[in-house]
Amino acid sequence: MLPGWTYTERVEELIDGRTAKSGETKEAEIARINGTVPLGRMGTPEEFANVAVFLSSPAASFVNGVMLQVDGGIIQSTF
């Protein structure tokens, strides 16, 4: 899978590092990141897990060899 911005503890650490360097507020940095995602927000760990569970389930038995973007539309391409 190809995850985009997913709000995890690690992303919180990255945001804290960015705000320490820039002097911006945490809220401003989150808003900046959210502005880069066409869906308008970061994903949640549960949303990523839902895709992983689907791909691991019998419902996806005919799915193979794909790199699935789970990124709220950040990667804009046509295949």
PDB file with one MODEL, atoms N, CA, C and O in Angstrom:
MODEL        1
ATOM      1  N   MET A   1       0.848  -1.182   0.000  1.00  0.00           N
ATOM      2  CA  MET A   1       0.000   0.000   0.000  1.00  0.00           C
ATOM      3  C   MET A   1       0.886   1.235   0.000  1.00  0.00           C
ATOM      4  O   MET A   1       2.034   1.209   0.442  1.00  0.00           O
ATOM      5  N   LEU A   2       0.321   2.298  -0.503  1.00  0.00           N
ATOM      6  CA  LEU A   2       1.032   3.575  -0.575  1.00  0.00           C
ATOM      7  C   LEU A   2       0.303   4.589   0.302  1.00  0.00           C
ATOM      8  O   LEU A   2      -0.590   5.290  -0.173  1.00  0.00           O
ATOM      9  N   PRO A   3       0.676   4.670   1.571  1.00  0.00           N
ATOM     10  CA  PRO A   3      -0.042   5.592   2.456  1.00  0.00           C
ATOM     11  C   PRO A   3       0.364   7.038   2.226  1.00  0.00           C
ATOM     12  O   PRO A   3       1.518   7.345   1.928  1.00  0.00           O
ATOM     13  N   GLY A   4      -0.615   7.908   2.371  1.00  0.00           N
ATOM     14  CA  GLY A   4      -0.344   9.343   2.383  1.00  0.00           C
ATOM     15  C   GLY A   4      -0.267   9.795   3.837  1.00  0.00           C
ATOM     16  O   GLY A   4       0.065   9.011   4.727  1.00  0.00           O
ATOM     17  N   TRP A   5      -0.575  11.061   4.064  1.00  0.00           N
ATOM     18  CA  TRP A   5      -0.575  11.574   5.426  1.00  0.00           C
ATOM     19  C   TRP A   5      -1.646  10.853   6.232  1.00  0.00           C
ATOM     20  O   TRP A   5      -2.837  10.959   5.942  1.00  0.00           O
ATOM     21  N   THR A   6      -1.206  10.120   7.246  1.00  0.00           N
ATOM     22  CA  THR A   6      -2.095   9.426   8.172  1.00  0.00           C
ATOM     23  C   THR A   6      -1.732   9.898   9.563  1.00  0.00           C
ATOM     24  O   THR A   6      -0.576   9.795   9.972  1.00  0.00           O
ATOM     25  N   TYR A   7      -2.713  10.418  10.299  1.00  0.00           N
ATOM     26  CA  TYR A   7      -2.418  11.040  11.588  1.00  0.00           C
ATOM     27  C   TYR A   7      -2.089   9.982  12.638  1.00  0.00           C
ATOM     28  O   TYR A   7      -2.974   9.413  13.277  1.00  0.00           O
ATOM     29  N   THR A   8      -0.796   9.738  12.796  1.00  0.00           N
ATOM     30  CA  THR A   8      -0.272   8.763  13.750  1.00  0.00           C
ATOM     31  C   THR A   8       0.635   9.473  14.750  1.00  0.00           C
ATOM     32  O   THR A   8       0.878  10.675  14.635  1.00  0.00           O
ATOM     33  N   GLU A   9       1.131   8.724  15.728  1.00  0.00           N
ATOM     34  CA  GLU A   9       2.075   9.301  16.687  1.00  0.00           C
ATOM     35  C   GLU A   9       3.326   9.803  15.967  1.00  0.00           C
ATOM     36  O   GLU A   9       3.872  10.844  16.331  1.00  0.00           O
ATOM     37  N   ARG A  10       3.775   9.087  14.968  1.00  0.00           N
ATOM     38  CA  ARG A  10       4.972   9.510  14.216  1.00  0.00           C
ATOM     39  C   ARG A  10       4.716  10.821  13.479  1.00  0.00           C
ATOM     40  O   ARG A  10       5.579  11.699  13.457  1.00  0.00           O
ATOM     41  N   VAL A  11       3.552  10.957  12.885  1.00  0.00           N
ATOM     42  CA  VAL A  11       3.220  12.214  12.201  1.00  0.00           C
ATOM     43  C   VAL A  11       3.154  13.348  13.212  1.00  0.00           C
ATOM     44  O   VAL A  11       3.578  14.466  12.919  1.00  0.00           O
ATOM     45  N   GLU A  12       2.627  13.070  14.399  1.00  0.00           N
ATOM     46  CA  GLU A  12       2.616  14.105  15.447  1.00  0.00           C
ATOM     47  C   GLU A  12       4.036  14.542  15.785  1.00  0.00           C
ATOM     48  O   GLU A  12       4.290  15.731  15.979  1.00  0.00           O
ATOM     49  N   GLU A  13       4.966  13.585  15.857  1.00  0.00           N
ATOM     50  CA  GLU A  13       6.369  13.924  16.116  1.00  0.00           C
ATOM     51  C   GLU A  13       6.930  14.793  14.987  1.00  0.00           C
ATOM     52  O   GLU A  13       7.645  15.762  15.246  1.00  0.00           O
ATOM     53  N   LEU A  14       6.609  14.450  13.745  1.00  0.00           N
ATOM     54  CA  LEU A  14       7.068  15.254  12.611  1.00  0.00           C
ATOM     55  C   LEU A  14       6.497  16.665  12.666  1.00  0.00           C
ATOM     56  O   LEU A  14       7.199  17.639  12.393  1.00  0.00           O
ATOM     57  N   ILE A  15       5.231  16.769  13.017  1.00  0.00           N
ATOM     58  CA  ILE A  15       4.591  18.080  13.134  1.00  0.00           C
ATOM     59  C   ILE A  15       5.257  18.879  14.238  1.00  0.00           C
ATOM     60  O   ILE A  15       5.529  20.066  14.061  1.00  0.00           O
ATOM     61  N   ASP A  16       5.525  18.251  15.377  1.00  0.00           N
ATOM     62  CA  ASP A  16       6.197  18.942  16.476  1.00  0.00           C
ATOM     63  C   ASP A  16       7.573  19.440  16.042  1.00  0.00           C
ATOM     64  O   ASP A  16       7.968  20.551  16.396  1.00  0.00           O
ATOM     65  N   GLY A  17       8.306  18.629  15.279  1.00  0.00           N
ATOM     66  CA  GLY A  17       9.615  19.045  14.783  1.00  0.00           C
ATOM     67  C   GLY A  17       9.516  20.217  13.840  1.00  0.00           C
ATOM     68  O   GLY A  17      10.315  21.150  13.910  1.00  0.00           O
ATOM     69  N   ARG A  18       8.531  20.173  12.951  1.00  0.00           N
ATOM     70  CA  ARG A  18       8.344  21.275  12.002  1.00  0.00           C
ATOM     71  C   ARG A  18       7.978  22.568  12.716  1.00  0.00           C
ATOM     72  O   ARG A  18       8.479  23.640  12.375  1.00  0.00           O
ATOM     73  N   THR A  19       7.094  22.460  13.719  1.00  0.00           N
ATOM     74  CA  THR A  19       6.676  23.677  14.420  1.00  0.00           C
ATOM     75  C   THR A  19       7.812  24.241  15.266  1.00  0.00           C
ATOM     76  O   THR A  19       7.911  25.456  15.440  1.00  0.00           O
ATOM     77  N   ALA A  20       8.658  23.380  15.784  1.00  0.00           N
ATOM     78  CA  ALA A  20       9.804  23.858  16.561  1.00  0.00           C
ATOM     79  C   ALA A  20      10.757  24.659  15.676  1.00  0.00           C
ATOM     80  O   ALA A  20      11.334  25.654  16.116  1.00  0.00           O
ATOM     81  N   LYS A  21      10.920  24.218  14.425  1.00  0.00           N
ATOM     82  CA  LYS A  21      11.809  24.921  13.496  1.00  0.00           C
ATOM     83  C   LYS A  21      11.185  26.193  12.940  1.00  0.00           C
ATOM     84  O   LYS A  21      11.861  27.209  12.776  1.00  0.00           O
ATOM     85  N   SER A  22       9.880  26.128  12.649  1.00  0.00           N
ATOM     86  CA  SER A  22       9.240  27.251  11.963  1.00  0.00           C
ATOM     87  C   SER A  22       8.641  28.290  12.898  1.00  0.00           C
ATOM     88  O   SER A  22       8.445  29.441  12.507  1.00  0.00           O
ATOM     89  N   GLY A  23       8.351  27.890  14.131  1.00  0.00           N
ATOM     90  CA  GLY A  23       7.703  28.812  15.060  1.00  0.00           C
ATOM     91  C   GLY A  23       6.196  28.889  14.863  1.00  0.00           C
ATOM     92  O   GLY A  23       5.512  29.639  15.560  1.00  0.00           O
ATOM     93  N   GLU A  24       5.678  28.111  13.911  1.00  0.00           N
ATOM     94  CA  GLU A  24       4.234  28.069  13.668  1.00  0.00           C
ATOM     95  C   GLU A  24       3.550  27.283  14.780  1.00  0.00           C
ATOM     96  O   GLU A  24       4.199  26.570  15.545  1.00  0.00           O
ATOM     97  N   THR A  25       2.241  27.425  14.855  1.00  0.00           N
ATOM     98  CA  THR A  25       1.486  26.621  15.817  1.00  0.00           C
ATOM     99  C   THR A  25       1.246  25.238  15.230  1.00  0.00           C
ATOM    100  O   THR A  25       1.326  25.032  14.019  1.00  0.00           O
ATOM    101  N   LYS A  26       0.955  24.309  16.106  1.00  0.00           N
ATOM    102  CA  LYS A  26       0.650  22.942  15.678  1.00  0.00           C
ATOM    103  C   LYS A  26      -0.580  22.949  14.768  1.00  0.00           C
ATOM    104  O   LYS A  26      -0.626  22.240  13.762  1.00  0.00           O
ATOM    105  N   GLU A  27      -1.574  23.761  15.136  1.00  0.00           N
ATOM    106  CA  GLU A  27      -2.797  23.850  14.354  1.00  0.00           C
ATOM    107  C   GLU A  27      -2.518  24.379  12.955  1.00  0.00           C
ATOM    108  O   GLU A  27      -3.115  23.908  11.987  1.00  0.00           O
ATOM    109  N   ALA A  28      -1.615  25.355  12.834  1.00  0.00           N
ATOM    110  CA  ALA A  28      -1.273  25.914  11.527  1.00  0.00           C
ATOM    111  C   ALA A  28      -0.559  24.878  10.665  1.00  0.00           C
ATOM    112  O   ALA A  28      -0.807  24.793   9.462  1.00  0.00           O
ATOM    113  N   GLU A  29       0.317  24.097  11.268  1.00  0.00           N
ATOM    114  CA  GLU A  29       1.032  23.059  10.519  1.00  0.00           C
ATOM    115  C   GLU A  29       0.070  21.960  10.062  1.00  0.00           C
ATOM    116  O   GLU A  29       0.171  21.477   8.934  1.00  0.00           O
ATOM    117  N   ILE A  30      -0.849  21.570  10.925  1.00  0.00           N
ATOM    118  CA  ILE A  30      -1.841  20.570  10.539  1.00  0.00           C
ATOM    119  C   ILE A  30      -2.703  21.105   9.402  1.00  0.00           C
ATOM    120  O   ILE A  30      -3.002  20.376   8.456  1.00  0.00           O
ATOM    121  N   ALA A  31      -3.101  22.359   9.482  1.00  0.00           N
ATOM    122  CA  ALA A  31      -3.901  22.970   8.414  1.00  0.00           C
ATOM    123  C   ALA A  31      -3.120  23.003   7.104  1.00  0.00           C
ATOM    124  O   ALA A  31      -3.697  22.788   6.038  1.00  0.00           O
ATOM    125  N   ARG A  32      -1.814  23.270   7.170  1.00  0.00           N
ATOM    126  CA  ARG A  32      -0.985  23.297   5.961  1.00  0.00           C
ATOM    127  C   ARG A  32      -0.951  21.906   5.326  1.00  0.00           C
ATOM    128  O   ARG A  32      -1.121  21.765   4.115  1.00  0.00           O
ATOM    129  N   ILE A  33      -0.732  20.889   6.146  1.00  0.00           N
ATOM    130  CA  ILE A  33      -0.707  19.518   5.634  1.00  0.00           C
ATOM    131  C   ILE A  33      -2.067  19.147   5.045  1.00  0.00           C
ATOM    132  O   ILE A  33      -2.144  18.602   3.944  1.00  0.00           O
ATOM    133  N   ASN A  34      -3.135  19.443   5.783  1.00  0.00           N
ATOM    134  CA  ASN A  34      -4.478  19.130   5.298  1.00  0.00           C
ATOM    135  C   ASN A  34      -4.757  19.818   3.962  1.00  0.00           C
ATOM    136  O   ASN A  34      -5.488  19.288   3.125  1.00  0.00           O
ATOM    137  N   GLY A  35      -4.176  20.985   3.771  1.00  0.00           N
ATOM    138  CA  GLY A  35      -4.354  21.716   2.519  1.00  0.00           C
ATOM    139  C   GLY A  35      -3.695  21.039   1.328  1.00  0.00           C
ATOM    140  O   GLY A  35      -4.031  21.348   0.185  1.00  0.00           O
ATOM    141  N   THR A  36      -2.771  20.127   1.569  1.00  0.00           N
ATOM    142  CA  THR A  36      -2.115  19.407   0.478  1.00  0.00           C
ATOM    143  C   THR A  36      -2.868  18.149   0.072  1.00  0.00           C
ATOM    144  O   THR A  36      -2.559  17.530  -0.946  1.00  0.00           O
ATOM    145  N   VAL A  37      -3.857  17.780   0.872  1.00  0.00           N
ATOM    146  CA  VAL A  37      -4.629  16.554   0.614  1.00  0.00           C
ATOM    147  C   VAL A  37      -5.947  16.948  -0.053  1.00  0.00           C
ATOM    148  O   VAL A  37      -6.729  17.691   0.539  1.00  0.00           O
ATOM    149  N   PRO A  38      -6.212  16.470  -1.269  1.00  0.00           N
ATOM    150  CA  PRO A  38      -7.456  16.838  -1.938  1.00  0.00           C
ATOM    151  C   PRO A  38      -8.720  16.544  -1.118  1.00  0.00           C
ATOM    152  O   PRO A  38      -9.713  17.263  -1.235  1.00  0.00           O
ATOM    153  N   LEU A  39      -8.691  15.504  -0.299  1.00  0.00           N
ATOM    154  CA  LEU A  39      -9.835  15.204   0.550  1.00  0.00           C
ATOM    155  C   LEU A  39      -9.990  16.245   1.665  1.00  0.00           C
ATOM    156  O   LEU A  39     -11.056  16.349   2.272  1.00  0.00           O
ATOM    157  N   GLY A  40      -8.930  17.013   1.935  1.00  0.00           N
ATOM    158  CA  GLY A  40      -9.000  18.099   2.902  1.00  0.00           C
ATOM    159  C   GLY A  40      -8.586  17.754   4.319  1.00  0.00           C
ATOM    160  O   GLY A  40      -8.723  18.573   5.228  1.00  0.00           O
ATOM    161  N   ARG A  41      -8.082  16.549   4.512  1.00  0.00           N
ATOM    162  CA  ARG A  41      -7.660  16.143   5.856  1.00  0.00           C
ATOM    163  C   ARG A  41      -6.724  14.950   5.743  1.00  0.00           C
ATOM    164  O   ARG A  41      -6.666  14.273   4.717  1.00  0.00           O
ATOM    165  N   MET A  42      -5.996  14.713   6.823  1.00  0.00           N
ATOM    166  CA  MET A  42      -5.175  13.510   6.899  1.00  0.00           C
ATOM    167  C   MET A  42      -6.071  12.307   7.166  1.00  0.00           C
ATOM    168  O   MET A  42      -7.165  12.438   7.716  1.00  0.00           O
ATOM    169  N   GLY A  43      -5.592  11.143   6.769  1.00  0.00           N
ATOM    170  CA  GLY A  43      -6.325   9.920   7.050  1.00  0.00           C
ATOM    171  C   GLY A  43      -6.149   9.518   8.502  1.00  0.00           C
ATOM    172  O   GLY A  43      -5.304  10.055   9.219  1.00  0.00           O
ATOM    173  N   THR A  44      -6.953   8.575   8.914  1.00  0.00           N
ATOM    174  CA  THR A  44      -6.834   8.030  10.265  1.00  0.00           C
ATOM    175  C   THR A  44      -6.205   6.639  10.181  1.00  0.00           C
ATOM    176  O   THR A  44      -6.280   5.984   9.141  1.00  0.00           O
ATOM    177  N   PRO A  45      -5.593   6.193  11.262  1.00  0.00           N
ATOM    178  CA  PRO A  45      -5.055   4.831  11.264  1.00  0.00           C
ATOM    179  C   PRO A  45      -6.139   3.793  10.963  1.00  0.00           C
ATOM    180  O   PRO A  45      -5.868   2.773  10.331  1.00  0.00           O
ATOM    181  N   GLU A  46      -7.361   4.056  11.417  1.00  0.00           N
ATOM    182  CA  GLU A  46      -8.457   3.122  11.168  1.00  0.00           C
ATOM    183  C   GLU A  46      -8.778   3.015   9.676  1.00  0.00           C
ATOM    184  O   GLU A  46      -9.090   1.931   9.182  1.00  0.00           O
ATOM    185  N   GLU A  47      -8.703   4.135   8.963  1.00  0.00           N
ATOM    186  CA  GLU A  47      -8.966   4.101   7.520  1.00  0.00           C
ATOM    187  C   GLU A  47      -7.903   3.268   6.799  1.00  0.00           C
ATOM    188  O   GLU A  47      -8.221   2.491   5.899  1.00  0.00           O
ATOM    189  N   PHE A  48      -6.658   3.431   7.194  1.00  0.00           N
ATOM    190  CA  PHE A  48      -5.586   2.630   6.609  1.00  0.00           C
ATOM    191  C   PHE A  48      -5.795   1.152   6.950  1.00  0.00           C
ATOM    192  O   PHE A  48      -5.646   0.282   6.092  1.00  0.00           O
ATOM    193  N   ALA A  49      -6.142   0.881   8.213  1.00  0.00           N
ATOM    194  CA  ALA A  49      -6.369  -0.504   8.654  1.00  0.00           C
ATOM    195  C   ALA A  49      -7.524  -1.139   7.895  1.00  0.00           C
ATOM    196  O   ALA A  49      -7.472  -2.327   7.576  1.00  0.00           O
ATOM    197  N   ASN A  50      -8.565  -0.370   7.602  1.00  0.00           N
ATOM    198  CA  ASN A  50      -9.701  -0.918   6.853  1.00  0.00           C
ATOM    199  C   ASN A  50      -9.263  -1.430   5.488  1.00  0.00           C
ATOM    200  O   ASN A  50      -9.729  -2.476   5.036  1.00  0.00           O
ATOM    201  N   VAL A  51      -8.369  -0.697   4.830  1.00  0.00           N
ATOM    202  CA  VAL A  51      -7.875  -1.134   3.530  1.00  0.00           C
ATOM    203  C   VAL A  51      -7.026  -2.399   3.688  1.00  0.00           C
ATOM    204  O   VAL A  51      -7.140  -3.332   2.893  1.00  0.00           O
ATOM    205  N   ALA A  52      -6.180  -2.423   4.714  1.00  0.00           N
ATOM    206  CA  ALA A  52      -5.343  -3.606   4.957  1.00  0.00           C
ATOM    207  C   ALA A  52      -6.201  -4.832   5.249  1.00  0.00           C
ATOM    208  O   ALA A  52      -5.916  -5.924   4.758  1.00  0.00           O
ATOM    209  N   VAL A  53      -7.239  -4.653   6.036  1.00  0.00           N
ATOM    210  CA  VAL A  53      -8.134  -5.774   6.359  1.00  0.00           C
ATOM    211  C   VAL A  53      -8.830  -6.260   5.091  1.00  0.00           C
ATOM    212  O   VAL A  53      -8.929  -7.465   4.860  1.00  0.00           O
ATOM    213  N   PHE A  54      -9.309  -5.332   4.274  1.00  0.00           N
ATOM    214  CA  PHE A  54      -9.946  -5.736   3.020  1.00  0.00           C
ATOM    215  C   PHE A  54      -8.982  -6.544   2.157  1.00  0.00           C
ATOM    216  O   PHE A  54      -9.339  -7.611   1.658  1.00  0.00           O
ATOM    217  N   LEU A  55      -7.763  -6.039   1.979  1.00  0.00           N
ATOM    218  CA  LEU A  55      -6.804  -6.726   1.123  1.00  0.00           C
ATOM    219  C   LEU A  55      -6.411  -8.094   1.683  1.00  0.00           C
ATOM    220  O   LEU A  55      -6.001  -8.980   0.933  1.00  0.00           O
ATOM    221  N   SER A  56      -6.535  -8.262   2.985  1.00  0.00           N
ATOM    222  CA  SER A  56      -6.201  -9.544   3.626  1.00  0.00           C
ATOM    223  C   SER A  56      -7.388 -10.498   3.673  1.00  0.00           C
ATOM    224  O   SER A  56      -7.252 -11.642   4.107  1.00  0.00           O
ATOM    225  N   SER A  57      -8.540 -10.033   3.231  1.00  0.00           N
ATOM    226  CA  SER A  57      -9.755 -10.828   3.358  1.00  0.00           C
ATOM    227  C   SER A  57     -10.064 -11.609   2.084  1.00  0.00           C
ATOM    228  O   SER A  57      -9.502 -11.333   1.024  1.00  0.00           O
ATOM    229  N   PRO A  58     -10.953 -12.574   2.194  1.00  0.00           N
ATOM    230  CA  PRO A  58     -11.386 -13.314   1.009  1.00  0.00           C
ATOM    231  C   PRO A  58     -12.050 -12.412  -0.040  1.00  0.00           C
ATOM    232  O   PRO A  58     -12.066 -12.752  -1.223  1.00  0.00           O
ATOM    233  N   ALA A  59     -12.595 -11.269   0.384  1.00  0.00           N
ATOM    234  CA  ALA A  59     -13.234 -10.349  -0.562  1.00  0.00           C
ATOM    235  C   ALA A  59     -12.249  -9.823  -1.592  1.00  0.00           C
ATOM    236  O   ALA A  59     -12.653  -9.391  -2.672  1.00  0.00           O
ATOM    237  N   ALA A  60     -10.969  -9.854  -1.274  1.00  0.00           N
ATOM    238  CA  ALA A  60      -9.941  -9.370  -2.198  1.00  0.00           C
ATOM    239  C   ALA A  60      -9.160 -10.527  -2.820  1.00  0.00           C
ATOM    240  O   ALA A  60      -8.015 -10.351  -3.235  1.00  0.00           O
ATOM    241  N   SER A  61      -9.768 -11.692  -2.884  1.00  0.00           N
ATOM    242  CA  SER A  61      -9.048 -12.873  -3.351  1.00  0.00           C
ATOM    243  C   SER A  61      -8.572 -12.776  -4.798  1.00  0.00           C
ATOM    244  O   SER A  61      -7.636 -13.477  -5.183  1.00  0.00           O
ATOM    245  N   PHE A  62      -9.196 -11.927  -5.598  1.00  0.00           N
ATOM    246  CA  PHE A  62      -8.800 -11.802  -6.997  1.00  0.00           C
ATOM    247  C   PHE A  62      -7.918 -10.571  -7.233  1.00  0.00           C
ATOM    248  O   PHE A  62      -7.574 -10.261  -8.374  1.00  0.00           O
ATOM    249  N   VAL A  63      -7.558  -9.879  -6.165  1.00  0.00           N
ATOM    250  CA  VAL A  63      -6.692  -8.695  -6.245  1.00  0.00           C
ATOM    251  C   VAL A  63      -5.255  -9.146  -6.034  1.00  0.00           C
ATOM    252  O   VAL A  63      -4.943  -9.809  -5.044  1.00  0.00           O
ATOM    253  N   ASN A  64      -4.383  -8.785  -6.968  1.00  0.00           N
ATOM    254  CA  ASN A  64      -2.962  -9.089  -6.765  1.00  0.00           C
ATOM    255  C   ASN A  64      -2.106  -8.129  -7.573  1.00  0.00           C
ATOM    256  O   ASN A  64      -2.548  -7.576  -8.581  1.00  0.00           O
ATOM    257  N   GLY A  65      -0.892  -7.942  -7.121  1.00  0.00           N
ATOM    258  CA  GLY A  65       0.081  -7.148  -7.857  1.00  0.00           C
ATOM    259  C   GLY A  65      -0.239  -5.675  -7.989  1.00  0.00           C
ATOM    260  O   GLY A  65       0.158  -5.044  -8.969  1.00  0.00           O
ATOM    261  N   VAL A  66      -0.943  -5.119  -7.034  1.00  0.00           N
ATOM    262  CA  VAL A  66      -1.266  -3.691  -7.122  1.00  0.00           C
ATOM    263  C   VAL A  66      -0.597  -2.932  -5.981  1.00  0.00           C
ATOM    264  O   VAL A  66      -0.388  -3.464  -4.890  1.00  0.00           O
ATOM    265  N   MET A  67      -0.274  -1.698  -6.260  1.00  0.00           N
ATOM    266  CA  MET A  67       0.153  -0.777  -5.217  1.00  0.00           C
ATOM    267  C   MET A  67      -1.018   0.182  -5.019  1.00  0.00           C
ATOM    268  O   MET A  67      -1.270   1.043  -5.861  1.00  0.00           O
ATOM    269  N   LEU A  68      -1.719   0.032  -3.924  1.00  0.00           N
ATOM    270  CA  LEU A  68      -2.947   0.776  -3.680  1.00  0.00           C
ATOM    271  C   LEU A  68      -2.648   2.055  -2.910  1.00  0.00           C
ATOM    272  O   LEU A  68      -2.090   2.021  -1.814  1.00  0.00           O
ATOM    273  N   GLN A  69      -3.023   3.163  -3.494  1.00  0.00           N
ATOM    274  CA  GLN A  69      -2.826   4.458  -2.841  1.00  0.00           C
ATOM    275  C   GLN A  69      -3.918   4.657  -1.800  1.00  0.00           C
ATOM    276  O   GLN A  69      -5.109   4.555  -2.097  1.00  0.00           O
ATOM    277  N   VAL A  70      -3.494   4.940  -0.586  1.00  0.00           N
ATOM    278  CA  VAL A  70      -4.408   5.232   0.516  1.00  0.00           C
ATOM    279  C   VAL A  70      -3.974   6.607   1.018  1.00  0.00           C
ATOM    280  O   VAL A  70      -3.375   6.741   2.085  1.00  0.00           O
ATOM    281  N   ASP A  71      -4.296   7.628   0.211  1.00  0.00           N
ATOM    282  CA  ASP A  71      -3.689   8.943   0.442  1.00  0.00           C
ATOM    283  C   ASP A  71      -4.642  10.123   0.315  1.00  0.00           C
ATOM    284  O   ASP A  71      -4.195  11.270   0.301  1.00  0.00           O
ATOM    285  N   GLY A  72      -5.930   9.872   0.224  1.00  0.00           N
ATOM    286  CA  GLY A  72      -6.882  10.971   0.126  1.00  0.00           C
ATOM    287  C   GLY A  72      -6.796  11.739  -1.178  1.00  0.00           C
ATOM    288  O   GLY A  72      -7.324  12.846  -1.281  1.00  0.00           O
ATOM    289  N   GLY A  73      -6.136  11.167  -2.178  1.00  0.00           N
ATOM    290  CA  GLY A  73      -6.058  11.800  -3.495  1.00  0.00           C
ATOM    291  C   GLY A  73      -4.801  12.590  -3.771  1.00  0.00           C
ATOM    292  O   GLY A  73      -4.746  13.319  -4.762  1.00  0.00           O
ATOM    293  N   ILE A  74      -3.772  12.471  -2.918  1.00  0.00           N
ATOM    294  CA  ILE A  74      -2.541  13.247  -3.121  1.00  0.00           C
ATOM    295  C   ILE A  74      -1.888  12.900  -4.446  1.00  0.00           C
ATOM    296  O   ILE A  74      -1.526  13.796  -5.210  1.00  0.00           O
ATOM    297  N   ILE A  75      -1.731  11.606  -4.732  1.00  0.00           N
ATOM    298  CA  ILE A  75      -1.120  11.204  -5.985  1.00  0.00           C
ATOM    299  C   ILE A  75      -2.194  11.263  -7.065  1.00  0.00           C
ATOM    300  O   ILE A  75      -3.152  10.490  -7.052  1.00  0.00           O
ATOM    301  N   GLN A  76      -2.017  12.185  -7.991  1.00  0.00           N
ATOM    302  CA  GLN A  76      -2.999  12.355  -9.054  1.00  0.00           C
ATOM    303  C   GLN A  76      -2.382  11.886 -10.361  1.00  0.00           C
ATOM    304  O   GLN A  76      -1.569  12.579 -10.972  1.00  0.00           O
ATOM    305  N   SER A  77      -2.784  10.702 -10.769  1.00  0.00           N
ATOM    306  CA  SER A  77      -2.247  10.154 -12.008  1.00  0.00           C
ATOM    307  C   SER A  77      -3.284   9.269 -12.660  1.00  0.00           C
ATOM    308  O   SER A  77      -4.269   8.868 -12.040  1.00  0.00           O
ATOM    309  N   THR A  78      -3.044   8.978 -13.909  1.00  0.00           N
ATOM    310  CA  THR A  78      -3.920   8.098 -14.653  1.00  0.00           C
ATOM    311  C   THR A  78      -3.114   6.874 -15.051  1.00  0.00           C
ATOM    312  O   THR A  78      -1.991   6.994 -15.541  1.00  0.00           O
ATOM    313  N   PHE A  79      -3.682   5.712 -14.842  1.00  0.00           N
ATOM    314  CA  PHE A  79      -2.977   4.487 -15.179  1.00  0.00           C
ATOM    315  C   PHE A  79      -3.617   3.853 -16.374  1.00  0.00           C
ATOM    316  O   PHE A  79      -3.170   2.799 -16.826  1.00  0.00           O
TER     317      PHE A  79
ENDMDL
END
